[in-house]
């Protein structure tokens, strides 16, 4: 990977980390990635995540 590509990826990662995220945006992202269902349950492939994720 080229040095400039690494710099761009680091800058992108920094922007993603500092970006404000609200619940709706996070849930939509997880649903579009097929990690959560529309009823906010984990899909079969990610059912083990229930062990480490708690809901408030």
Secondary structure as GFF3:
##gff-version 3
##sequence-region A 1 56
A	DSSP	alpha_helix	3	18	.	.	.	ID=ss1
A	DSSP	alpha_helix	23	32	.	.	.	ID=ss2
A	DSSP	three_ten_helix	44	51	.	.	.	ID=ss3
###
